[in-house]
Amino acid sequence: MKIYTKTGDNGTTALFGGSRVPKNHIRIESYGTVDELNSHLGLVRDQNINKHYQAVIIKIQNKLFTIGAILATDPEKATLKNGKARLNIEKILNEDIELLEHEMDAMNKTLPAMTHFVLPGGHQTVSFCHIARCVCRRAERLATALFEIEPFEDNVLKYLNRLSDYLFVLARKLTYDLQADEVKWIPEKH
């Protein structure tokens, strides 16, 4: 399989279903940011962290590929007029969202109560996790903007929202596991 096709040399790209759109289309920005998030999660997974967290991140990365496919699909080509699926694309299920919630609940049981906002950092691994969280929030914002124009499966937005929460809790848990300092944000008084 050749990587280069030359079909995008004019600044357009193909969606699943065959339609072509400009490479700066909100749909492309959406799934491109999900891809960026997936790469950052690979960086987090490659750190010296608990094997369980690595396994969960692999599950998340797989779901992000599903989300990318959903976002890369021309909504007019995704279903037939009778409402049946034209393209066989996996869905984001409630169970996928619940997995993130269960993981957060389990991590939170071992963490001290949060009394302040936390400054990102304290350890390189934690910083990578916070970067992934921020990219996740951007992916969520872009997907929300796309959803307003061309709706798609709403579990995608729920998943991205929950994933950013998961990444925040994971950053706190990694701070705890790595015995790094969790720096509280305390506004300066003038």
N, C-alpha and C positions, 0 to 999 in steps of 0.2 A: 504494500500500500504506500503510495507516494504521500508525503506530508504536504507538499506544495501542489496546489491545483491551479493557481493563477486566476481562479474565478473571483477572488476578492480584490484584485488589483485596481478595480474602479471604486473601492471604498464601500462595497456592499458585501453582505454575507447571507448565507442561506439559513433559514429556520428549518426545523423538522417539519416536513410537509411540503417543502420546496419553495416557499415564498422567499423573496430577497428583500432585505431592509438595509438601510445605511448602518455602517459599523458603529455609529454614535447613537443609535436608537436606544431608547430607555430599556427595551427588552434585552439588548446586547449588554448594556451597562449592568443590568440586573444579574444576568447569569454569569457575566464576567467577574463581578464582585463576589458571587458565590464561589467561583473557581479560585479567586484570590484567597478567600477565606479557607477553602479546602487546603491550599498550599501552606497557609500559616498553621493550620491544624497538623499538617504533616510535620512541620518544624517542632511543634509542641510534643507530638507523639515520639519524635526522635530523641527527646531529652531523656535523661536518666530519671524516669518517673515510674511509679507503681504500674505493674503489668496490667492491672485491672483498668486503670485509666487509659492506658494505651489501647486496650481492646475496645473500650467504649468509644474512643476517638475514631478507631477504624469503622465502627458501626455508623458514627456520625458522618464520617467522610463518604461512606456509601450512600447515605441519605442525601448528602449534599449533591452527589451526582444525579440522584433522582430529581431533586429540586432544579438542578441545572437543566435537565431534560424537559421538565414541565415548563420552565420559563423560556426555553428555546423553541417551544412548539407554537406554531401559528394557531391561534385559537379557532380560526375558521376551518382549519384542516384537521383539528384534533378530534372532532366528532362528526358523525353523519347527521343528516337532517332528522333522523328518527331518534337522535340522542345517544346512539351507540358509539363506542370508542372506535375511531378510525385507526389511530396509532396506538400500539400496545405499550403504554408508558406506565411504569409502576406509580403507585400513589403514596402519599405520606399519610400514614394511618394514625389514629388516636393513640395506638400503642407506642408509636415512635415518640410522640410527645410525652407520653406517660413515662417512658424510659428515662428521659431527661429529668422529669420531676422526681422520680424515685432515686436517681443518682444524687440529685441535689439534696434531697431529704437525708440520705445516708451520710453524705459529707457534712451537712450542717450539724448532725448529732455530735460530731467530734470537734466542732469549732467553737471558740468563744463567741458570745453574743456580739453582734456588730453594733457599736454605739456611735460611730462616725463614718463619714465617707473615707475611703482608703485611697492613698496616692499609689498609682501603679508603680511597680518596681520592687526592689528588695532582693531580687535574685533574677538572673537572666531568664530562667525557665518561666518564672512568674510574669516577667515582662513580655515574653512571647505569647503567653496566654492572654494577657491584657490587650495586646495588639490584635490577636484573633477576635477578642470580644468587640473591639471597636470596628473591625472590618465587618463583623456579623451585624452590628447595628447599622452600618452603612448599607449592607446588602438588604436588610429589612426595610430601610427607608426607600431604597430604589424599587424593591419589589412592591411596596405599598403604592408608590407612585404609578407603577405599571398596572397594578390591580385596579386602580381608579379608572384607567383608560380601557383596559382589556382584562376583565376578571378571569381568574384561574382558580384552581382548587384552593380554598381558604386555609386548609391545614398547612400550606406552605408558609403563610404569614405567621401562624401560631408556632410552627416549628422554629422559625428563625427568631421569633421573640423569646421563646423558651430557651433556645440555644445560647443566646447572649447572656441570659441569666445563669445558665449552667456554666458558661465560661468564667463568669465572675466568681461563682462559688468555687469552681475548680482552681482559679487563681488563688483564692484565699486558702484552700486546702493544700495546695502546693507550697504556699508560704509557710503553713503550719508544718507540713511534712519535712520541708527543707530547713526548718528552723531559721527562716529568714525573718527580718523585721517587717512587721506590717505597720506602715507609717500612716497614722490617722491624719486626715485633713482637718485642721483646726484653723478657721479664719482668723486672720490677724485683726486685733482690735486697734482702731485708730483713735 
